[in-house]
Amino acid sequence: MEVLKIEKVVLHVSEVACLLQWISLTVYKLIHSGELPTCKSGKAWKIQVSALEKYLRSIKLYKGLI
């Protein structure tokens, strides 16, 4: 499996969904349930790459994807 490198520190919901090949609704559900920590900037949710890595490790999906 190819390892993806992300140079950003913060991602938008659509970027997370694309990266994980999920639909955006799945990411929003994780945000609203509190499972995926975020911050809101205006109307947009922002996800820190470190928070995403931590979440993926907690569900054992992280294999050096990001």
Biopython code that builds the backbone (N, CA, C, O; Angstrom):
import numpy as np
from Bio.PDB.StructureBuilder import StructureBuilder

atoms = [
    (1, "MET", "N", (0.843, -1.181, 0.000)),
    (1, "MET", "CA", (0.000, 0.000, 0.000)),
    (1, "MET", "C", (0.884, 1.239, 0.000)),
    (1, "MET", "O", (1.862, 1.319, 0.742)),
    (2, "GLU", "N", (0.533, 2.181, -0.824)),
    (2, "GLU", "CA", (1.283, 3.422, -0.933)),
    (2, "GLU", "C", (0.940, 4.347, 0.234)),
    (2, "GLU", "O", (-0.225, 4.485, 0.604)),
    (3, "VAL", "N", (1.945, 4.964, 0.798)),
    (3, "VAL", "CA", (1.743, 5.883, 1.910)),
    (3, "VAL", "C", (1.515, 7.283, 1.355)),
    (3, "VAL", "O", (2.294, 7.772, 0.537)),
    (4, "LEU", "N", (0.439, 7.922, 1.808)),
    (4, "LEU", "CA", (0.134, 9.282, 1.384)),
    (4, "LEU", "C", (0.768, 10.263, 2.356)),
    (4, "LEU", "O", (0.735, 10.053, 3.569)),
    (5, "LYS", "N", (1.328, 11.304, 1.840)),
    (5, "LYS", "CA", (1.911, 12.345, 2.683)),
    (5, "LYS", "C", (1.080, 13.609, 2.544)),
    (5, "LYS", "O", (0.835, 14.090, 1.437)),
    (6, "ILE", "N", (0.655, 14.134, 3.666)),
    (6, "ILE", "CA", (-0.136, 15.359, 3.672)),
    (6, "ILE", "C", (0.720, 16.461, 4.262)),
    (6, "ILE", "O", (1.259, 16.321, 5.360)),
    (7, "GLU", "N", (0.842, 17.552, 3.535)),
    (7, "GLU", "CA", (1.654, 18.664, 3.997)),
    (7, "GLU", "C", (0.852, 19.654, 4.814)),
    (7, "GLU", "O", (1.422, 20.529, 5.466)),
    (8, "LYS", "N", (-0.470, 19.527, 4.787)),
    (8, "LYS", "CA", (-1.327, 20.429, 5.549)),
    (8, "LYS", "C", (-1.390, 20.010, 7.011)),
    (8, "LYS", "O", (-1.143, 18.852, 7.348)),
    (9, "VAL", "N", (-1.718, 20.949, 7.858)),
    (9, "VAL", "CA", (-1.917, 20.672, 9.274)),
    (9, "VAL", "C", (-3.402, 20.499, 9.559)),
    (9, "VAL", "O", (-3.787, 19.786, 10.485)),
    (10, "VAL", "N", (-4.230, 21.155, 8.757)),
    (10, "VAL", "CA", (-5.677, 21.141, 8.946)),
    (10, "VAL", "C", (-6.348, 20.753, 7.629)),
    (10, "VAL", "O", (-5.943, 21.196, 6.554)),
    (11, "LEU", "N", (-7.387, 19.914, 7.736)),
    (11, "LEU", "CA", (-8.113, 19.459, 6.553)),
    (11, "LEU", "C", (-9.589, 19.836, 6.650)),
    (11, "LEU", "O", (-10.133, 19.979, 7.745)),
    (12, "HIS", "N", (-10.223, 19.993, 5.504)),
    (12, "HIS", "CA", (-11.667, 20.209, 5.442)),
    (12, "HIS", "C", (-12.359, 18.847, 5.435)),
    (12, "HIS", "O", (-11.723, 17.828, 5.162)),
    (13, "VAL", "N", (-13.631, 18.826, 5.726)),
    (13, "VAL", "CA", (-14.409, 17.588, 5.736)),
    (13, "VAL", "C", (-14.293, 16.865, 4.397)),
    (13, "VAL", "O", (-14.101, 15.650, 4.359)),
    (14, "SER", "N", (-14.406, 17.601, 3.313)),
    (14, "SER", "CA", (-14.338, 16.975, 1.985)),
    (14, "SER", "C", (-12.976, 16.325, 1.733)),
    (14, "SER", "O", (-12.899, 15.288, 1.073)),
    (15, "GLU", "N", (-11.910, 16.922, 2.250)),
    (15, "GLU", "CA", (-10.575, 16.352, 2.078)),
    (15, "GLU", "C", (-10.430, 15.054, 2.864)),
    (15, "GLU", "O", (-9.847, 14.086, 2.374)),
    (16, "VAL", "N", (-10.960, 15.038, 4.079)),
    (16, "VAL", "CA", (-10.918, 13.821, 4.899)),
    (16, "VAL", "C", (-11.718, 12.716, 4.216)),
    (16, "VAL", "O", (-11.262, 11.577, 4.124)),
    (17, "ALA", "N", (-12.909, 13.058, 3.739)),
    (17, "ALA", "CA", (-13.758, 12.080, 3.061)),
    (17, "ALA", "C", (-13.057, 11.506, 1.826)),
    (17, "ALA", "O", (-13.080, 10.295, 1.603)),
    (18, "CYS", "N", (-12.447, 12.359, 1.041)),
    (18, "CYS", "CA", (-11.742, 11.918, -0.158)),
    (18, "CYS", "C", (-10.549, 11.030, 0.202)),
    (18, "CYS", "O", (-10.332, 9.992, -0.423)),
    (19, "LEU", "N", (-9.798, 11.433, 1.187)),
    (19, "LEU", "CA", (-8.620, 10.700, 1.619)),
    (19, "LEU", "C", (-8.972, 9.285, 2.073)),
    (19, "LEU", "O", (-8.265, 8.330, 1.750)),
    (20, "LEU", "N", (-10.065, 9.156, 2.822)),
    (20, "LEU", "CA", (-10.458, 7.862, 3.374)),
    (20, "LEU", "C", (-11.458, 7.110, 2.497)),
    (20, "LEU", "O", (-11.871, 5.997, 2.821)),
    (21, "GLN", "N", (-11.839, 7.733, 1.387)),
    (21, "GLN", "CA", (-12.819, 7.170, 0.467)),
    (21, "GLN", "C", (-14.146, 6.898, 1.187)),
    (21, "GLN", "O", (-14.773, 5.851, 1.019)),
    (22, "TRP", "N", (-14.539, 7.878, 1.989)),
    (22, "TRP", "CA", (-15.816, 7.876, 2.691)),
    (22, "TRP", "C", (-16.661, 8.985, 2.091)),
    (22, "TRP", "O", (-16.145, 9.839, 1.371)),
    (23, "ILE", "N", (-17.949, 8.979, 2.379)),
    (23, "ILE", "CA", (-18.774, 10.108, 1.988)),
    (23, "ILE", "C", (-18.686, 11.159, 3.090)),
    (23, "ILE", "O", (-18.423, 10.831, 4.247)),
    (24, "SER", "N", (-18.903, 12.407, 2.735)),
    (24, "SER", "CA", (-18.795, 13.500, 3.708)),
    (24, "SER", "C", (-19.736, 13.316, 4.889)),
    (24, "SER", "O", (-19.403, 13.706, 6.009)),
    (25, "LEU", "N", (-20.901, 12.732, 4.659)),
    (25, "LEU", "CA", (-21.867, 12.511, 5.737)),
    (25, "LEU", "C", (-21.266, 11.677, 6.859)),
    (25, "LEU", "O", (-21.548, 11.930, 8.030)),
    (26, "THR", "N", (-20.448, 10.696, 6.526)),
    (26, "THR", "CA", (-19.788, 9.866, 7.537)),
    (26, "THR", "C", (-18.877, 10.716, 8.405)),
    (26, "THR", "O", (-18.853, 10.558, 9.626)),
    (27, "VAL", "N", (-18.135, 11.606, 7.789)),
    (27, "VAL", "CA", (-17.226, 12.481, 8.534)),
    (27, "VAL", "C", (-18.027, 13.415, 9.435)),
    (27, "VAL", "O", (-17.664, 13.621, 10.593)),
    (28, "TYR", "N", (-19.120, 13.985, 8.909)),
    (28, "TYR", "CA", (-19.967, 14.861, 9.728)),
    (28, "TYR", "C", (-20.556, 14.114, 10.920)),
    (28, "TYR", "O", (-20.668, 14.685, 12.004)),
    (29, "LYS", "N", (-20.931, 12.859, 10.742)),
    (29, "LYS", "CA", (-21.468, 12.061, 11.855)),
    (29, "LYS", "C", (-20.418, 11.889, 12.945)),
    (29, "LYS", "O", (-20.734, 11.973, 14.132)),
    (30, "LEU", "N", (-19.177, 11.650, 12.550)),
    (30, "LEU", "CA", (-18.088, 11.513, 13.527)),
    (30, "LEU", "C", (-17.861, 12.824, 14.269)),
    (30, "LEU", "O", (-17.581, 12.824, 15.468)),
    (31, "ILE", "N", (-17.980, 13.927, 13.562)),
    (31, "ILE", "CA", (-17.798, 15.243, 14.177)),
    (31, "ILE", "C", (-18.900, 15.496, 15.201)),
    (31, "ILE", "O", (-18.623, 15.882, 16.337)),
    (32, "HIS", "N", (-20.150, 15.278, 14.795)),
    (32, "HIS", "CA", (-21.278, 15.572, 15.675)),
    (32, "HIS", "C", (-21.379, 14.607, 16.857)),
    (32, "HIS", "O", (-21.939, 14.959, 17.896)),
    (33, "SER", "N", (-20.845, 13.404, 16.708)),
    (33, "SER", "CA", (-20.851, 12.460, 17.820)),
    (33, "SER", "C", (-19.718, 12.734, 18.807)),
    (33, "SER", "O", (-19.705, 12.197, 19.915)),
    (34, "GLY", "N", (-18.764, 13.580, 18.394)),
    (34, "GLY", "CA", (-17.626, 13.898, 19.251)),
    (34, "GLY", "C", (-16.463, 12.935, 19.099)),
    (34, "GLY", "O", (-15.452, 13.075, 19.788)),
    (35, "GLU", "N", (-16.588, 11.968, 18.215)),
    (35, "GLU", "CA", (-15.508, 10.993, 18.012)),
    (35, "GLU", "C", (-14.299, 11.590, 17.295)),
    (35, "GLU", "O", (-13.166, 11.156, 17.503)),
    (36, "LEU", "N", (-14.552, 12.588, 16.448)),
    (36, "LEU", "CA", (-13.481, 13.231, 15.694)),
    (36, "LEU", "C", (-13.430, 14.708, 16.096)),
    (36, "LEU", "O", (-14.296, 15.490, 15.702)),
    (37, "PRO", "N", (-12.420, 15.087, 16.877)),
    (37, "PRO", "CA", (-12.321, 16.480, 17.330)),
    (37, "PRO", "C", (-12.077, 17.432, 16.161)),
    (37, "PRO", "O", (-11.291, 17.144, 15.258)),
    (38, "THR", "N", (-12.762, 18.559, 16.199)),
    (38, "THR", "CA", (-12.641, 19.562, 15.142)),
    (38, "THR", "C", (-12.716, 20.954, 15.747)),
    (38, "THR", "O", (-12.945, 21.123, 16.945)),
    (39, "CYS", "N", (-12.521, 21.932, 14.898)),
    (39, "CYS", "CA", (-12.828, 23.309, 15.254)),
    (39, "CYS", "C", (-13.602, 23.879, 14.071)),
    (39, "CYS", "O", (-13.514, 23.367, 12.955)),
    (40, "LYS", "N", (-14.339, 24.912, 14.317)),
    (40, "LYS", "CA", (-15.163, 25.487, 13.261)),
    (40, "LYS", "C", (-14.633, 26.875, 12.928)),
    (40, "LYS", "O", (-14.394, 27.694, 13.815)),
    (41, "SER", "N", (-14.456, 27.123, 11.640)),
    (41, "SER", "CA", (-14.006, 28.411, 11.156)),
    (41, "SER", "C", (-15.083, 28.931, 10.212)),
    (41, "SER", "O", (-15.192, 28.476, 9.073)),
    (42, "GLY", "N", (-15.871, 29.878, 10.687)),
    (42, "GLY", "CA", (-17.012, 30.329, 9.904)),
    (42, "GLY", "C", (-18.021, 29.201, 9.832)),
    (42, "GLY", "O", (-18.485, 28.715, 10.863)),
    (43, "LYS", "N", (-18.362, 28.782, 8.632)),
    (43, "LYS", "CA", (-19.291, 27.670, 8.458)),
    (43, "LYS", "C", (-18.576, 26.334, 8.236)),
    (43, "LYS", "O", (-19.215, 25.283, 8.196)),
    (44, "ALA", "N", (-17.263, 26.380, 8.092)),
    (44, "ALA", "CA", (-16.499, 25.172, 7.743)),
    (44, "ALA", "C", (-15.890, 24.506, 8.972)),
    (44, "ALA", "O", (-15.326, 25.167, 9.843)),
    (45, "TRP", "N", (-16.016, 23.183, 9.020)),
    (45, "TRP", "CA", (-15.351, 22.388, 10.046)),
    (45, "TRP", "C", (-13.925, 22.130, 9.597)),
    (45, "TRP", "O", (-13.684, 21.839, 8.425)),
    (46, "LYS", "N", (-12.981, 22.234, 10.518)),
    (46, "LYS", "CA", (-11.570, 21.981, 10.234)),
    (46, "LYS", "C", (-11.103, 20.826, 11.117)),
    (46, "LYS", "O", (-11.376, 20.807, 12.317)),
    (47, "ILE", "N", (-10.403, 19.872, 10.525)),
    (47, "ILE", "CA", (-9.911, 18.708, 11.250)),
    (47, "ILE", "C", (-8.393, 18.727, 11.226)),
    (47, "ILE", "O", (-7.787, 18.755, 10.155)),
    (48, "GLN", "N", (-7.777, 18.714, 12.398)),
    (48, "GLN", "CA", (-6.320, 18.661, 12.447)),
    (48, "GLN", "C", (-5.873, 17.269, 12.029)),
    (48, "GLN", "O", (-6.488, 16.271, 12.404)),
    (49, "VAL", "N", (-4.799, 17.208, 11.252)),
    (49, "VAL", "CA", (-4.263, 15.929, 10.785)),
    (49, "VAL", "C", (-3.918, 15.051, 11.984)),
    (49, "VAL", "O", (-4.156, 13.843, 11.950)),
    (50, "SER", "N", (-3.366, 15.630, 13.031)),
    (50, "SER", "CA", (-3.015, 14.848, 14.219)),
    (50, "SER", "C", (-4.254, 14.244, 14.881)),
    (50, "SER", "O", (-4.199, 13.120, 15.380)),
    (51, "ALA", "N", (-5.372, 14.977, 14.891)),
    (51, "ALA", "CA", (-6.615, 14.450, 15.458)),
    (51, "ALA", "C", (-7.156, 13.317, 14.596)),
    (51, "ALA", "O", (-7.685, 12.336, 15.119)),
    (52, "LEU", "N", (-7.026, 13.446, 13.285)),
    (52, "LEU", "CA", (-7.473, 12.391, 12.383)),
    (52, "LEU", "C", (-6.634, 11.133, 12.579)),
    (52, "LEU", "O", (-7.172, 10.027, 12.639)),
    (53, "GLU", "N", (-5.323, 11.300, 12.678)),
    (53, "GLU", "CA", (-4.440, 10.149, 12.926)),
    (53, "GLU", "C", (-4.812, 9.455, 14.227)),
    (53, "GLU", "O", (-4.880, 8.227, 14.280)),
    (54, "LYS", "N", (-5.050, 10.227, 15.267)),
    (54, "LYS", "CA", (-5.413, 9.665, 16.570)),
    (54, "LYS", "C", (-6.722, 8.885, 16.469)),
    (54, "LYS", "O", (-6.837, 7.789, 17.018)),
    (55, "TYR", "N", (-7.706, 9.446, 15.771)),
    (55, "TYR", "CA", (-8.981, 8.753, 15.607)),
    (55, "TYR", "C", (-8.789, 7.448, 14.838)),
    (55, "TYR", "O", (-9.318, 6.411, 15.240)),
    (56, "LEU", "N", (-8.038, 7.488, 13.738)),
    (56, "LEU", "CA", (-7.825, 6.288, 12.933)),
    (56, "LEU", "C", (-7.083, 5.209, 13.713)),
    (56, "LEU", "O", (-7.363, 4.020, 13.561)),
    (57, "ARG", "N", (-6.137, 5.627, 14.547)),
    (57, "ARG", "CA", (-5.442, 4.647, 15.399)),
    (57, "ARG", "C", (-6.419, 4.008, 16.383)),
    (57, "ARG", "O", (-6.337, 2.812, 16.661)),
    (58, "SER", "N", (-7.335, 4.806, 16.903)),
    (58, "SER", "CA", (-8.281, 4.287, 17.897)),
    (58, "SER", "C", (-9.236, 3.257, 17.301)),
    (58, "SER", "O", (-9.731, 2.389, 18.020)),
    (59, "ILE", "N", (-9.500, 3.342, 16.008)),
    (59, "ILE", "CA", (-10.369, 2.350, 15.374)),
    (59, "ILE", "C", (-9.553, 1.357, 14.551)),
    (59, "ILE", "O", (-10.103, 0.557, 13.794)),
    (60, "LYS", "N", (-8.235, 1.423, 14.713)),
    (60, "LYS", "CA", (-7.303, 0.489, 14.092)),
    (60, "LYS", "C", (-7.335, 0.505, 12.559)),
    (60, "LYS", "O", (-7.106, -0.524, 11.925)),
    (61, "LEU", "N", (-7.616, 1.660, 11.970)),
    (61, "LEU", "CA", (-7.555, 1.811, 10.520)),
    (61, "LEU", "C", (-6.267, 2.459, 10.063)),
    (61, "LEU", "O", (-5.938, 2.437, 8.877)),
    (62, "TYR", "N", (-5.529, 3.042, 11.012)),
    (62, "TYR", "CA", (-4.316, 3.783, 10.645)),
    (62, "TYR", "C", (-3.193, 2.815, 10.338)),
    (62, "TYR", "O", (-2.795, 2.016, 11.186)),
    (63, "LYS", "N", (-2.691, 2.892, 9.135)),
    (63, "LYS", "CA", (-1.544, 2.057, 8.741)),
    (63, "LYS", "C", (-0.540, 2.937, 8.005)),
    (63, "LYS", "O", (0.010, 2.540, 6.978)),
    (64, "GLY", "N", (-0.307, 4.139, 8.538)),
    (64, "GLY", "CA", (0.612, 5.050, 7.879)),
    (64, "GLY", "C", (0.012, 5.700, 6.651)),
    (64, "GLY", "O", (0.737, 6.067, 5.726)),
    (65, "LEU", "N", (-1.314, 5.849, 6.629)),
    (65, "LEU", "CA", (-1.964, 6.446, 5.469)),
    (65, "LEU", "C", (-1.620, 7.901, 5.308)),
    (65, "LEU", "O", (-1.500, 8.398, 4.188)),
    (66, "ILE", "N", (-1.457, 8.598, 6.434)),
    (66, "ILE", "CA", (-1.186, 10.024, 6.365)),
    (66, "ILE", "C", (-0.006, 10.379, 7.229)),
    (66, "ILE", "O", (0.377, 11.547, 7.300)),
]
sb = StructureBuilder()
sb.init_structure("model")
sb.init_model(0)
sb.init_chain("A")
sb.init_seg("    ")
for serial, (resi, resn, name, xyz) in enumerate(atoms, 1):
    if name == "N":
        sb.init_residue(resn, " ", resi, " ")
    sb.init_atom(name, np.array(xyz, "f"), 0.0, 1.0, " ", f" {name:<3s}", serial, name[0])
structure = sb.get_structure()
